[in-house]
Amino acid sequence: MNKIVFQFGLLVFSLSLIFFSRVGLPVQQVLLRSFIVFVATTLMLGFIVMVFVNAINKASYKKKEIIDNNRK
């Protein structure tokens, strides 16, 4: 899952490089802004994925408990 988040961040980095270079900014500004967008996107998406996986795990544990209680 982390690999997917990182690759998506790299995709956003590449797209932001193209976008900021088309605006006409200097190379340093393009790289700096693209890196900031990459870090922000990767951190936010990583946090969302962790919350989502945690919710799935909690739901599966609850289902397992219900099934175990019904067997008794």
PEZICOR-V846903 format. One line per field, one symbol per residue. phi: phi as a letter, one per 30 degrees, with the letter a starting at -180 (. if undefined). psi: psi as a letter, one per 40 degrees, with the letter a starting at -180 (. if undefined). A space follows every 50 residues. Layout:
BEGIN
phi = ???
psi = ???
END
This chain:
BEGIN
phi = .dddddddddddedddeddddddjddeddddddddddddddddddddddd dddddddddddddddddddddd
psi = dddddddddddddddddddddddfiidddddddddddddddddddddddd ddddddddddddddddddddd.
END
